[in-house]
Amino acid sequence: MYNYLSESYGSLYRTTAPWGIYSSNITSVVIGDGVKGIGNYAFYYCKNITEVSIGADVVSIAQNAFSNCYYLTDVTIPANVKSMGRYVFAYCTRLNSVSIGNGITEIPAYAFRDCGKLSSVNIPETERKPLFVTGAAI
């Protein structure tokens, strides 16, 4: 998946991805098999997304990919994902729980910034590589 930018129209923000003009109508995201990465700002300000399914071939989720998805409540990052960018789920104000697969070795700065309802972060212990949490990640 390509990298995108954020753009603003007065007080409105959205991704420059082709689906950006529909950002307020998107409620579910399925990243299918064959997609290797989720680009910068891919679903930025798609505020009505409630669920995300990340495919088996995704190895990276870039910065701000899902930031400002206000209605997203639960996220599972599968073991095939090896890296996440800064602010990846920042400002997902209703995010309640996150499960992080064994592929992630670093939670970057501000990955979950201002996710005030985040009450559960599940990090499996089996075959876990050392996990580095950058300051202010959560």
N, C-alpha and C positions, 0 to 999 in steps of 0.2 A: 504494500500500500504506500502511496506517495506521502510526502510530508506536506502539510498545509500551514496556513497562517491564520491568525485571528483578524477579523475586521470589525469595525464598528460603524453604525449608522446612527449618529446621535447617541442616545443612551442604550441602543441595542447592539449586541455582540453576536457573532457567529463565526463558524469555521468557513474557510474559503474552499472547502471540499465541494464537489459537485452537488452533494445533497444538502449543503448549507442553507439553501433557500427554503428547505423543508424542515429545518432543525427543530422547530417547535412542534412538528407533527410526529417526530420519531419517538416511539415508545419502547422499542425492542431492537437490540443489535445482535446479529449472529455473524461472527467472523468464521467463515467456512474453511474447510480444508484447502490447502494450496496457498493460503495467504501466510507469508513469512513474518510480517510485522505490521503493527498498527502505527501509522505515521503521526508526526507532530500535529496537534490540534485537530485530529481526525473527527472527533465528536464533541469538540469544544462547544459549550453552551447549547448542547442538545438537551435542554433542561428537563424534558419530559421522559427521558429514558428511564425505565424502571428495571430493566434486566439486560444483562450482557452475557453472551456465550462466546468464549474464546476457543477457536479451533485448535486441533492437534498439531498443526504445523507452525503456529505462531511462536516465534522465539524472542521477539522484542515488542515492547509497548513504549512508544516515544513520549516525550514531554507533553503535558497538557492534553493527552489523547482523550481523556474523559473528564477533564476539569469542568466544573459548573454544571454537572448533570444532577440537578437538585433532587430528583425523585428516585435516583438509584439507591437501593437499600442494601443489597448484598452483592458481593463480588467474589468469584473464585478465580484465582490466577493459577492455571494448571502447571504441572511440573515441566512441561516443554518450554515455558517462558523463562528465558535466562536473564533478561534485563528489563528494567522499567526506567522511564525518564522522570525528571523533576516535575512536580505538580501533577503527576499522572491522574490522580483522583482528587485533587484539591478542590475545595468548595463544593463537594458533594454533600450538602448539608443534612441529608437524610440517610447517609451511608451508616449502616448499623453494624455490619459484620464483613470481615474480609478473611478469606482463606488463601494462604500463600504457599504455592507448591515448592518442592525441593530444588527447583532449578534456579530460583532467585537467591543470589548471594549478597545483594545489597538493596536496601530500601533507601532510595535517594532523598535528598533534601526536599521537604515540603510535599512529599508524595501524597500525604493525607491531610494537608493543611486545612484547618477550619472545617473538619468533618466532626462537628460537635456531638453528634449522636453515635459516633463510633464506639461501641462497647465491647467488641469481640474481634480479636485478631488471632486467627488460628495458624500456627506455624508448625507443621509436622516435625517430629523429632527423628523419624526413621531416616537413616542415611543422609542426614542434613549436613551440608557443607557449612563452614562458618558463615554466619550472617552478620553483615556490617550494616548498622543503622546510622545513617548520616544525621547530624544534628538537626533538630526540628522536623524530622520526617513525619512524625505523628503529632 
